Amino acid sequence: MPSRQQRKGFDKERDLVLRLWSYGFAAMRAPASGARAKRIFYPDVLAAYRGRIFVFEVKYRSEPGPIYIEASKVEKLRDFAQRAGAEPMIAVKYGRSEWRLIPLDECPSTGSSIRVDPKLVEEKGVSLSEFVSRVKGQRSILEYTG
Amino acid sequence: MPSRQQRKGFDKERDLVLRLWSYGFAAMRAPASGARAKRIFYPDVLAAYRGRIFVFEVKYRSEPGPIYIEASKVEKLRDFAQRAGAEPMIAVKYGRSEWRLIPLDECPSTGSSIRVDPKLVEEKGVSLSEFVSRVKGQRSILEYTG
């Protein structure tokens, strides 16, 4: 049985998937982590739009604060992304605030892990709608009309 | 709790994922169908190799025989594939024989479903190694050396 913490994780991943779907993307959650922990690594969420692929490590915290992701997990995410031809990203949600998406390469490493803190999320993270606009290549249109 | 039938399905999907992975692909199984049956459709397996994406409906039968896939499911697979820019496929395994992969468009429709039978699998299905060679664009090399 999944723990309450795991359930919360699933719910957030599901929320991200549904939002990406509503923007016209295909999106998919990974199977429960019981299987994941064994031989196979899956990203928390994979999304694709007309041949462009993104893989996400999804992090939810009820309060803003630093988030650490182990180097071994980061390595697996990178490996998956490289095989797929995907762009690895971190999706962060603090409490009820909006999703912020950060390219993995923007996150500084502390050696044994990477560190994502509220300042980085603020400075380097983009909202879902901004992300979608960039992927769809409509950014300039939005800049003129928005 | 998943049924014995479902478990068998997971095991086969997992087998396909591991084999694709061993060929250098990124591959991912969908979450258990409890969640899948609700608001979100996921393909059984998604695989990607350097920007090329495939989504699979996975079918295992202990004995060769016709397999029917409902039109509504086919429609959802097509929709997912179109959003993603992916190629929709059926992956069939009869008993202990090898996986055969068939592009969805090769499968005839009966109106309410599509039909995959052993003759079609034999004629239009390709083995995993052949599929991988085609995707990696090494087919001509294999033809000369093999």
Interface residues (C-beta under 8 A of the other chain):
Chain A: F10 R14 V17 L18 W21 G24 F25 A26 M28 R29 A30 P31 A32 A35 R39 I40 Y42 P43 L46 A48 Y49 R50 G51 R52 I53 F80 A81 R83 A84 G85 A86
Chain B: R14 V17 L18 W21 G24 F25 A26 M28 R29 A30 P31 A32 A35 R39 I40 Y42 P43 L46 A48 Y49 R50 G51 R52 I53 F80 A81 R83 A84 G85 A86
